[in-house]
Amino acid sequence: MRLPVVIAGVVIMAFVTGQLASVNADDPSLARIQQILVSKKLVDLTHAFDPGIPRWPVCPDEKRETIYWYEKGRGSMGEGFFSELFTLVGQWGTHVDPPAHFVKGLRTVDQIELKEMMLPLVVIDVHAEAAKDPDHTLTLERVKKWEADHGPIPAGAFVAMRTDWSKRWPDAAKMENKDEQGVSHYPGWSKETLKYLYEERRITASGHETTDTDPGLATTKEDYSLEMYILSTNHYQIELLANLDQVPESGAIVIVSFPKPKGGSGFPARVIAIAPN
């Protein structure tokens, strides 16, 4: 059963031993909410990143330099503590793509509002279909099946497509899944589905386990029209999610966090699901 969590007002609804509990205004409400949330199942939907991970082919690899180390000899600038210099592109590892990534004049990373970073989580599971057909795209029929099982996708939700493609991480060749002709074969979204989610269900954001919104057959032709569609609607997306097999299709909350580079085109993200026990 999907239960809303509202952190405002007199009544706070939360998951407690599988049943709906209310916290009234007489409680130290925020402290109690925190206790409830951390008692639930917490799932990290984020890959750790380091040099050599799968990435968009034209992007340079990450570089790291230890500039300070505990003892003398290793740090390029000194010793006494541990500090590193990181050089990487914004679209690195599990990352956020803000609208400005594709569309000049739309919102950059620092302009994504806080209320867009704590959302109901909807997981649409097509991992079996992707295992049979790596070119599988998420159909509107499958989304309607999700709604028949769980109810309408709530406005403001974060919709994630589970393909289990993240289990190929960090093998770049397996992620790209190219054939002998150099054509990539990996799953993606469909335009019909995205239009339904963003225009009719009015979701806030979406995410997936692959390196791209568009399926491999399209990106091989440098067709990124589906990513362009999402970002052009002034919404953000998260790419390279992990561990979606550990959260339910409905009933969880997602917290999407990332640093705040002014005017930023993208940045590695930390994505956490809070699910019923």
C-alpha positions as a Markdown table, in Angstrom:
| # | Residue | x | y | z |
|---|---|---|---|---|
| 1 | Met | 0.0 | 0.0 | 0.0 |
| 2 | Arg | 1.3 | 3.4 | -0.9 |
| 3 | Leu | 1.2 | 5.9 | 2.0 |
| 4 | Pro | 1.9 | 9.6 | 1.7 |
| 5 | Val | 4.5 | 11.4 | 3.9 |
| 6 | Val | 3.8 | 15.0 | 4.6 |
| 7 | Ile | 6.3 | 17.0 | 6.6 |
| 8 | Ala | 4.0 | 19.9 | 7.4 |
| 9 | Gly | 0.7 | 20.7 | 9.2 |
| 10 | Val | -1.0 | 19.0 | 12.1 |
| 11 | Val | -0.9 | 15.4 | 10.8 |
| 12 | Ile | 2.2 | 13.6 | 9.7 |
| 13 | Met | 1.6 | 10.2 | 8.1 |
| 14 | Ala | 4.4 | 7.7 | 8.1 |
| 15 | Phe | 5.3 | 4.0 | 7.8 |
| 16 | Val | 5.2 | 2.3 | 11.2 |
| 17 | Thr | 5.2 | -1.5 | 11.3 |
| 18 | Gly | 3.3 | -1.5 | 8.0 |
| 19 | Gln | 0.5 | 0.6 | 9.3 |
| 20 | Leu | -0.3 | 4.3 | 9.0 |
| 21 | Ala | 0.5 | 6.3 | 12.1 |
| 22 | Ser | -0.2 | 9.9 | 12.8 |
| 23 | Val | 2.0 | 12.4 | 14.7 |
| 24 | Asn | 0.1 | 15.4 | 16.0 |
| 25 | Ala | 1.3 | 18.9 | 16.5 |
| 26 | Asp | 1.8 | 18.3 | 20.3 |
| 27 | Asp | 4.7 | 16.0 | 19.5 |
| 28 | Pro | 8.3 | 17.3 | 18.9 |
| 29 | Ser | 7.3 | 16.6 | 15.3 |
| 30 | Leu | 10.4 | 17.0 | 13.3 |
| 31 | Ala | 12.5 | 14.9 | 15.8 |
| 32 | Arg | 9.8 | 12.2 | 15.8 |
| 33 | Ile | 9.7 | 12.2 | 12.0 |
| 34 | Gln | 13.4 | 11.8 | 11.9 |
| 35 | Gln | 13.2 | 8.8 | 14.2 |
| 36 | Ile | 10.5 | 7.2 | 12.1 |
| 37 | Leu | 12.4 | 7.7 | 8.8 |
| 38 | Val | 15.7 | 6.3 | 10.0 |
| 39 | Ser | 13.9 | 3.3 | 11.4 |
| 40 | Lys | 12.8 | 2.3 | 7.9 |
| 41 | Lys | 14.7 | 0.5 | 5.2 |
| 42 | Leu | 17.3 | 2.9 | 3.7 |
| 43 | Val | 18.6 | 2.0 | 0.3 |
| 44 | Asp | 21.4 | 3.8 | -1.5 |
| 45 | Leu | 20.5 | 4.2 | -5.1 |
| 46 | Thr | 24.0 | 5.6 | -6.0 |
| 47 | His | 27.1 | 4.1 | -7.5 |
| 48 | Ala | 30.4 | 5.0 | -5.9 |
| 49 | Phe | 32.6 | 6.8 | -8.5 |
| 50 | Asp | 36.3 | 6.7 | -9.2 |
| 51 | Pro | 38.5 | 6.9 | -12.3 |
| 52 | Gly | 37.6 | 4.4 | -15.0 |
| 53 | Ile | 33.9 | 4.1 | -14.5 |
| 54 | Pro | 31.5 | 3.9 | -17.4 |
| 55 | Arg | 30.8 | 7.4 | -19.0 |
| 56 | Trp | 29.7 | 9.1 | -22.1 |
| 57 | Pro | 32.5 | 8.3 | -24.6 |
| 58 | Val | 33.6 | 11.9 | -25.3 |
| 59 | Cys | 34.0 | 12.8 | -21.6 |
| 60 | Pro | 37.4 | 12.7 | -20.1 |
| 61 | Asp | 38.2 | 10.3 | -17.3 |
| 62 | Glu | 38.2 | 11.5 | -13.7 |
| 63 | Lys | 41.6 | 12.6 | -12.3 |
| 64 | Arg | 42.5 | 12.5 | -8.6 |
| 65 | Glu | 45.5 | 13.9 | -6.8 |
| 66 | Thr | 46.4 | 13.6 | -3.1 |
| 67 | Ile | 47.5 | 17.0 | -2.2 |
| 68 | Tyr | 47.8 | 16.4 | 1.5 |
| 69 | Trp | 48.5 | 13.2 | 3.4 |
| 70 | Tyr | 48.9 | 12.2 | 7.0 |
| 71 | Glu | 52.6 | 11.7 | 6.8 |
| 72 | Lys | 55.3 | 13.3 | 4.6 |
| 73 | Gly | 56.1 | 12.0 | 1.1 |
| 74 | Arg | 52.7 | 11.3 | -0.5 |
| 75 | Gly | 50.9 | 14.6 | -0.5 |
| 76 | Ser | 51.9 | 16.9 | -3.4 |
| 77 | Met | 51.3 | 20.0 | -1.2 |
| 78 | Gly | 52.0 | 18.8 | 2.3 |
| 79 | Glu | 51.1 | 16.6 | 5.2 |
| 80 | Gly | 49.1 | 16.5 | 8.4 |
| 81 | Phe | 45.7 | 15.5 | 7.1 |
| 82 | Phe | 44.1 | 13.9 | 4.0 |
| 83 | Ser | 42.8 | 16.0 | 1.1 |
| 84 | Glu | 42.3 | 15.3 | -2.5 |
| 85 | Leu | 41.9 | 17.3 | -5.7 |
| 86 | Phe | 39.1 | 15.9 | -7.9 |
| 87 | Thr | 38.8 | 16.8 | -11.6 |
| 88 | Leu | 35.7 | 15.4 | -13.3 |
| 89 | Val | 32.8 | 16.3 | -15.6 |
| 90 | Gly | 29.5 | 17.2 | -14.1 |
| 91 | Gln | 27.8 | 14.1 | -15.7 |
| 92 | Trp | 29.9 | 11.7 | -13.7 |
| 93 | Gly | 28.7 | 8.4 | -12.1 |
| 94 | Thr | 25.1 | 8.6 | -10.7 |
| 95 | His | 24.4 | 12.2 | -11.5 |
| 96 | Val | 21.8 | 14.9 | -12.0 |
| 97 | Asp | 21.1 | 16.5 | -15.4 |
| 98 | Pro | 19.4 | 19.9 | -14.9 |
| 99 | Pro | 17.4 | 21.4 | -17.7 |
| 100 | Ala | 20.3 | 23.7 | -18.7 |
| 101 | His | 22.4 | 20.6 | -19.5 |
| 102 | Phe | 20.6 | 20.6 | -22.9 |
| 103 | Val | 18.6 | 23.8 | -23.1 |
| 104 | Lys | 20.2 | 27.3 | -22.8 |
| 105 | Gly | 18.4 | 29.6 | -20.4 |
| 106 | Leu | 16.7 | 26.9 | -18.4 |
| 107 | Arg | 17.5 | 26.0 | -14.8 |
| 108 | Thr | 21.0 | 25.0 | -13.7 |
| 109 | Val | 21.8 | 22.7 | -10.8 |
| 110 | Asp | 21.7 | 25.4 | -8.1 |
| 111 | Gln | 18.2 | 26.5 | -9.3 |
| 112 | Ile | 16.5 | 23.1 | -8.6 |
| 113 | Glu | 14.2 | 23.7 | -5.6 |
| 114 | Leu | 14.6 | 21.8 | -2.3 |
| 115 | Lys | 11.0 | 20.6 | -2.6 |
| 116 | Glu | 11.9 | 18.8 | -5.8 |
| 117 | Met | 14.5 | 16.7 | -3.9 |
| 118 | Met | 12.2 | 14.8 | -1.5 |
| 119 | Leu | 9.5 | 12.9 | -3.5 |
| 120 | Pro | 7.3 | 9.9 | -3.6 |
| 121 | Leu | 9.2 | 7.1 | -5.4 |
| 122 | Val | 7.6 | 5.1 | -8.2 |
| 123 | Val | 9.6 | 2.2 | -9.6 |
| 124 | Ile | 8.4 | 0.6 | -12.8 |
| 125 | Asp | 10.0 | -2.8 | -13.1 |
| 126 | Val | 10.9 | -4.0 | -16.6 |
| 127 | His | 14.0 | -5.9 | -15.7 |
| 128 | Ala | 12.6 | -9.2 | -17.1 |
| 129 | Glu | 11.7 | -7.6 | -20.4 |
| 130 | Ala | 15.2 | -6.0 | -20.6 |
| 131 | Ala | 16.8 | -9.3 | -20.0 |
| 132 | Lys | 15.0 | -10.8 | -22.9 |
| 133 | Asp | 15.3 | -7.8 | -25.2 |
| 134 | Pro | 18.1 | -5.3 | -24.4 |
| 135 | Asp | 16.5 | -2.8 | -26.8 |
| 136 | His | 13.3 | -2.7 | -24.7 |
| 137 | Thr | 11.7 | 0.6 | -24.2 |
| 138 | Leu | 9.2 | 1.4 | -21.4 |
| 139 | Thr | 5.7 | 1.4 | -22.9 |
| 140 | Leu | 2.7 | 3.4 | -21.8 |
| 141 | Glu | 0.9 | 0.1 | -21.5 |
| 142 | Arg | 3.3 | -1.0 | -18.8 |
| 143 | Val | 2.8 | 2.3 | -17.0 |
| 144 | Lys | -0.9 | 1.8 | -17.1 |
| 145 | Lys | -0.4 | -1.7 | -15.7 |
| 146 | Trp | 1.5 | -0.1 | -12.8 |
| 147 | Glu | -1.4 | 2.2 | -12.1 |
| 148 | Ala | -3.9 | -0.7 | -12.3 |
| 149 | Asp | -1.9 | -2.4 | -9.6 |
| 150 | His | -1.0 | 0.6 | -7.4 |
| 151 | Gly | -3.3 | 3.5 | -8.2 |
| 152 | Pro | -2.6 | 6.7 | -10.2 |
| 153 | Ile | 1.0 | 7.9 | -10.2 |
| 154 | Pro | 1.0 | 10.8 | -7.8 |
| 155 | Ala | 1.7 | 14.3 | -9.1 |
| 156 | Gly | 5.2 | 15.3 | -8.0 |
| 157 | Ala | 6.6 | 11.8 | -8.0 |
| 158 | Phe | 10.0 | 10.6 | -9.0 |
| 159 | Val | 9.6 | 7.8 | -11.5 |
| 160 | Ala | 12.4 | 5.3 | -11.9 |
| 161 | Met | 12.7 | 2.7 | -14.5 |
| 162 | Arg | 14.2 | -0.6 | -13.2 |
| 163 | Thr | 16.0 | -2.6 | -15.8 |
| 164 | Asp | 18.8 | -4.1 | -13.6 |
| 165 | Trp | 21.2 | -2.7 | -16.1 |
| 166 | Ser | 23.1 | -1.3 | -13.0 |
| 167 | Lys | 24.2 | -4.9 | -12.3 |
| 168 | Arg | 26.6 | -4.6 | -15.2 |
| 169 | Trp | 28.4 | -1.8 | -13.4 |
| 170 | Pro | 31.3 | -0.9 | -13.6 |
| 171 | Asp | 32.0 | -2.8 | -16.8 |
| 172 | Ala | 31.7 | -0.1 | -19.5 |
| 173 | Ala | 31.6 | -2.7 | -22.4 |
| 174 | Lys | 28.7 | -4.5 | -20.8 |
| 175 | Met | 26.9 | -1.2 | -20.1 |
| 176 | Glu | 27.3 | -0.1 | -23.8 |
| 177 | Asn | 26.5 | -3.7 | -25.0 |
| 178 | Lys | 27.7 | -3.0 | -28.6 |
| 179 | Asp | 27.3 | -5.5 | -31.4 |
| 180 | Glu | 29.9 | -6.3 | -34.1 |
| 181 | Gln | 28.7 | -3.2 | -36.1 |
| 182 | Gly | 29.3 | -0.9 | -33.1 |
| 183 | Val | 25.6 | -0.4 | -32.4 |
| 184 | Ser | 24.7 | -0.2 | -28.7 |
| 185 | His | 21.9 | -2.3 | -27.3 |
| 186 | Tyr | 20.5 | -1.1 | -23.9 |
| 187 | Pro | 17.0 | -0.2 | -22.8 |
| 188 | Gly | 15.4 | 3.3 | -22.6 |
| 189 | Trp | 12.3 | 5.3 | -22.3 |
| 190 | Ser | 9.7 | 6.0 | -25.0 |
| 191 | Lys | 8.3 | 9.4 | -25.9 |
| 192 | Glu | 4.7 | 8.4 | -25.4 |
| 193 | Thr | 5.5 | 7.3 | -21.8 |
| 194 | Leu | 7.5 | 10.4 | -20.9 |
| 195 | Lys | 4.7 | 12.7 | -22.3 |
| 196 | Tyr | 2.1 | 10.9 | -20.2 |
| 197 | Leu | 4.3 | 11.0 | -17.0 |
| 198 | Tyr | 5.3 | 14.7 | -17.3 |
| 199 | Glu | 2.3 | 16.2 | -19.0 |
| 200 | Glu | -0.7 | 14.2 | -17.6 |
| 201 | Arg | 0.6 | 12.8 | -14.3 |
| 202 | Arg | 2.8 | 15.9 | -13.8 |
| 203 | Ile | 5.7 | 14.1 | -12.2 |
| 204 | Thr | 8.7 | 16.1 | -10.9 |
| 205 | Ala | 11.6 | 14.0 | -12.2 |
| 206 | Ser | 12.6 | 10.6 | -13.5 |
| 207 | Gly | 15.6 | 8.4 | -13.5 |
| 208 | His | 17.2 | 5.2 | -14.9 |
| 209 | Glu | 20.1 | 2.8 | -14.5 |
| 210 | Thr | 21.6 | 3.2 | -18.0 |
| 211 | Thr | 23.9 | 6.0 | -19.2 |
| 212 | Asp | 21.2 | 7.6 | -21.3 |
| 213 | Thr | 17.5 | 8.4 | -21.4 |
| 214 | Asp | 17.3 | 7.2 | -25.0 |
| 215 | Pro | 17.8 | 3.6 | -25.8 |
| 216 | Gly | 21.1 | 2.4 | -27.3 |
| 217 | Leu | 19.7 | 2.1 | -30.8 |
| 218 | Ala | 19.0 | 5.8 | -30.7 |
| 219 | Thr | 22.1 | 7.1 | -29.0 |
| 220 | Thr | 24.3 | 5.1 | -31.5 |
| 221 | Lys | 22.8 | 7.5 | -34.1 |
| 222 | Glu | 23.4 | 10.5 | -31.8 |
| 223 | Asp | 19.7 | 10.8 | -31.2 |
| 224 | Tyr | 19.1 | 12.2 | -27.7 |
| 225 | Ser | 15.6 | 13.5 | -28.3 |
| 226 | Leu | 14.1 | 11.9 | -25.2 |
| 227 | Glu | 16.6 | 13.5 | -22.9 |
| 228 | Met | 16.0 | 16.7 | -24.7 |
| 229 | Tyr | 12.3 | 16.3 | -24.2 |
| 230 | Ile | 12.6 | 15.9 | -20.4 |
| 231 | Leu | 15.0 | 18.8 | -19.9 |
| 232 | Ser | 13.1 | 21.1 | -22.2 |
| 233 | Thr | 10.1 | 20.8 | -19.9 |
| 234 | Asn | 12.3 | 22.3 | -17.2 |
| 235 | His | 12.5 | 19.1 | -15.2 |
| 236 | Tyr | 15.6 | 17.3 | -14.1 |
| 237 | Gln | 16.6 | 13.6 | -14.4 |
| 238 | Ile | 19.0 | 11.2 | -12.6 |
| 239 | Glu | 21.1 | 8.8 | -14.6 |
| 240 | Leu | 23.0 | 5.7 | -13.6 |
| 241 | Leu | 20.8 | 4.7 | -10.6 |
| 242 | Ala | 21.6 | 1.6 | -8.6 |
| 243 | Asn | 19.9 | -0.9 | -6.4 |
| 244 | Leu | 16.4 | -0.4 | -7.7 |
| 245 | Asp | 15.8 | -4.1 | -7.1 |
| 246 | Gln | 15.9 | -3.4 | -3.4 |
| 247 | Val | 12.9 | -1.0 | -3.2 |
| 248 | Pro | 9.2 | -1.7 | -3.8 |
| 249 | Glu | 7.4 | -0.5 | -6.9 |
| 250 | Ser | 5.3 | 1.8 | -4.7 |
| 251 | Gly | 5.3 | 3.0 | -1.1 |
| 252 | Ala | 8.8 | 4.4 | -0.9 |
| 253 | Ile | 10.2 | 8.0 | -0.7 |
| 254 | Val | 13.3 | 9.2 | -2.5 |
| 255 | Ile | 15.7 | 11.9 | -1.4 |
| 256 | Val | 17.8 | 13.2 | -4.3 |
| 257 | Ser | 20.8 | 15.3 | -3.2 |
| 258 | Phe | 23.7 | 16.9 | -4.9 |
| 259 | Pro | 26.1 | 19.8 | -4.4 |
| 260 | Lys | 25.2 | 23.3 | -5.5 |
| 261 | Pro | 27.7 | 24.6 | -8.1 |
| 262 | Lys | 26.5 | 28.1 | -9.2 |
| 263 | Gly | 25.3 | 27.9 | -12.8 |
| 264 | Gly | 26.2 | 24.2 | -12.8 |
| 265 | Ser | 25.5 | 21.9 | -15.8 |
| 266 | Gly | 25.3 | 18.7 | -13.8 |
| 267 | Phe | 27.0 | 17.0 | -10.8 |
| 268 | Pro | 27.3 | 13.6 | -9.2 |
| 269 | Ala | 24.3 | 12.9 | -7.0 |
| 270 | Arg | 23.5 | 10.9 | -3.9 |
| 271 | Val | 20.1 | 9.3 | -4.1 |
| 272 | Ile | 18.5 | 7.5 | -1.1 |
| 273 | Ala | 15.3 | 5.6 | -1.0 |
| 274 | Ile | 13.3 | 5.3 | 2.3 |
| 275 | Ala | 11.1 | 2.2 | 2.1 |
| 276 | Pro | 8.8 | 0.3 | 4.4 |
| 277 | Asn | 10.6 | -2.4 | 6.5 |
